[in-house]
Amino acid sequence: MGQKRYLWVGALLGVGVALLLAYLLGPAPGTQYDANYRSRLDHALDEGRRAAAEQEERLRRRLNDLRRPG
């Protein structure tokens, strides 16, 4: 490939990365810019933490049930 082609490929990759970051870190639809502002990434991370905590609680209950003499 010629040097110009490498330049264009690099530029297109840069634009793609910039668009991805803008999507992930940008405001969610309907978001108002106030003290409660949250990005899509913040929302996704909170949902992941909540799901992990629920799963951990289910596994702990199951483990306790298995440990009980029955």
C-alpha positions in Angstrom: 0.0 0.0 0.0 1.1 3.5 -0.7 1.6 6.1 2.0 -1.6 7.9 1.1 -3.6 4.8 1.6 -2.1 4.3 5.0 -3.0 7.9 5.8 -6.7 7.4 4.8 -6.9 4.1 6.7 -5.5 5.7 9.8 -7.9 8.7 9.4 -10.9 6.4 9.0 -9.9 4.3 12.0 -9.5 7.5 14.0 -13.0 8.7 13.0 -14.4 5.3 13.9 -12.8 5.3 17.4 -14.0 8.9 18.0 -17.6 8.0 17.0 -17.5 5.0 19.3 -16.2 7.1 22.3 -18.8 9.8 21.6 -21.6 7.2 21.6 -20.4 5.5 24.8 -19.5 8.6 26.8 -22.2 10.9 25.3 -25.6 11.7 26.9 -28.3 9.1 26.9 -31.5 10.1 24.9 -33.7 12.5 26.8 -30.9 13.4 29.2 -31.1 16.9 30.7 -27.8 18.6 31.7 -28.2 19.0 35.4 -26.8 17.5 38.6 -28.3 14.1 37.7 -26.6 13.9 34.3 -25.4 10.4 33.4 -23.8 9.0 30.3 -24.7 5.7 28.6 -21.5 4.2 30.0 -22.4 5.3 33.5 -25.8 3.7 33.1 -24.4 0.5 31.7 -21.8 0.2 34.5 -24.5 0.7 37.2 -26.7 -2.0 35.6 -23.7 -4.3 35.5 -22.9 -3.8 39.1 -26.6 -4.3 40.1 -26.8 -7.5 38.1 -23.5 -8.8 39.6 -24.7 -8.0 43.2 -28.0 -9.9 42.5 -26.1 -12.9 41.1 -23.7 -12.9 44.1 -26.6 -12.9 46.5 -28.3 -15.8 44.7 -25.1 -17.8 44.7 -24.5 -17.1 48.4 -28.0 -18.3 49.3 -27.5 -21.4 47.2 -24.1 -22.1 48.9 -25.7 -21.7 52.3 -28.5 -24.0 51.4 -26.0 -26.6 50.3 -24.0 -26.3 53.5 -27.0 -26.9 55.8 -27.2 -30.4 57.0 -30.4 -31.8 55.6 
